[in-house]
Amino acid sequence: MSGASYLILLGMGGFFTLLGIIFILGNRREKRKYYNGVLREKDIKEAITHEHERFWLQAWTTGGRVSLTLGIALLIAGGILWYLAS
């Protein structure tokens, strides 16, 4: 493999790691905004029990964790291959 291949792996790892962090932080912001918005409405039970019908709130967390795991694995693999080649 050439040196450019290792840089591509490292670049993809950095991208997926950054994307995972953005997804996880975005999910926290969306949850906070959603639950604060529900508290202003009449249905307080949903806000207190955190049982909601919006499964996309969990989807952002799951996607962020998968992306973060993939990114870290790519960073490690790229770093090891680059170290062994030099």
Phi, psi and omega in degrees: 000144179275170180296331180293328179295321179292322178293326177295316177299316180294321178295316178295320178298316177296320179297311181292326176295314178297319179297318178298317179296318179297318179297316183292316178292323177296323178296319178299318180294316180295319178298314181299316180294320181294311183290326175292326177291324179291327180296333179280344180270180184282334185273086182280333183302318180297323180286324182286316183276348182057029174262104184236165180264005182265090183286348178292341176293322175284331182296321178296319178294314181297313178297322178295319179293319178296314180296319179295317178296315179297318180296316179295320178296318178294321178297317179295313180297315178297319179294319179293316180294322179292321179294317181290331181281336183268000000 
